[in-house]
Amino acid sequence: MKKFRGKKRYFRNLWQETIAEQYDLDFGKEDWFDLWHTHLDFYGLGNTSLKIRRAHIKAYIALHNSLLEKLETLGKPYQLWIELVDEDCGLDSVYIHTPNPNEDNFPLKIENINWNCPVPKYFKDLINLNEFHVGHFKRESNNCYLILSKNNVVTL
């Protein structure tokens, strides 16, 4: 893999897009989300470096907190969570899910989540366990971790 050049600019742009501009959601009464999600590390740059992976996780947490604040004005139940995939950080994402006209799948239930799992070292110090629940489940052959705010009314 080629050397990752322009890290400072990349992360400056990531933070500006993540919090300020790209996800400035303005909700109306008819808005809904059917497993809407976004990948901040779409190309999996964090697979090459733990430092880069951790920087993306910080951005996911900041985006989650920003969306959580904005979703309070939605006026309907919602589910919001971060999903981290051990094997490929290009699959890491933030999800929003609400009742929707596409499918009767709200609230979403993910089977076999272990909410008493040990939190991996690579993000243990990045999250406040007083504010978040951390759960583990297997999807196909991937180890997935869910990070869910304790303020989230509808759980997974």
Residue pairs with C-beta under 8 A, 6 or more apart in sequence:
1 48
4 10
4 45
4 48
4 49
4 52
7 52
11 55
14 40
14 56
14 59
15 59
15 62
17 23
18 40
18 59
18 62
18 63
18 66
19 62
19 63
19 66
23 38
23 63
23 66
23 67
25 67
25 70
27 70
27 71
27 73
27 74
27 75
29 75
31 74
31 98
32 76
32 98
32 99
32 100
32 101
33 78
33 96
33 97
33 98
33 100
34 97
34 98
34 100
34 102
34 103
34 105
35 95
35 97
35 105
35 108
36 95
36 96
36 97
37 83
37 93
37 94
37 95
37 96
38 63
38 93
38 94
39 90
39 91
39 92
39 93
40 56
40 59
40 60
40 63
40 92
40 93
40 94
41 52
41 53
41 56
41 89
41 90
41 92
42 90
43 90
44 88
44 89
44 90
45 52
45 56
45 89
46 52
46 53
46 54
46 55
46 56
46 89
46 90
46 92
47 53
47 88
47 89
47 90
50 122
53 89
53 122
54 122
54 123
54 126
56 89
56 92
57 84
57 92
57 122
57 123
57 126
58 126
60 82
60 84
60 92
60 93
60 94
60 147
61 82
61 126
61 127
61 147
63 94
64 80
64 81
64 82
64 94
64 147
64 149
65 149
67 80
67 94
67 96
68 80
68 149
68 151
68 152
71 78
71 80
71 96
74 98
76 98
76 99
77 98
77 99
77 106
77 107
77 153
77 154
78 96
78 97
78 98
78 153
78 154
79 95
79 96
79 97
79 98
79 106
79 107
79 108
79 152
79 154
79 155
79 156
80 94
80 95
80 96
80 97
80 148
80 149
80 152
81 94
81 95
81 146
81 147
81 148
81 149
81 152
81 156
82 92
82 93
82 94
82 95
82 146
82 147
82 148
83 91
83 92
83 93
83 94
83 95
83 144
83 145
83 146
83 147
84 92
84 123
84 144
84 145
84 147
85 91
85 92
85 139
85 142
85 143
85 144
85 145
86 120
86 142
86 143
86 144
86 145
87 141
87 142
87 143
88 142
91 142
97 105
97 106
97 107
97 108
98 106
99 106
100 106
106 154
107 154
107 155
107 156
108 156
109 156
110 137
110 146
110 156
111 137
112 137
112 138
113 135
113 136
113 137
113 146
113 156
114 135
114 136
114 137
115 133
115 134
115 135
117 134
117 135
117 136
117 145
119 127
119 129
119 134
119 145
120 145
123 145
127 134
127 147
130 150
131 149
131 150
131 151
132 147
132 148
132 149
132 150
133 146
133 147
133 148
133 149
133 150
133 155
134 145
134 146
134 147
134 148
135 145
135 146
135 148
135 156
136 143
136 144
136 145
136 146
137 144
137 146
138 144
146 156
148 155
148 156
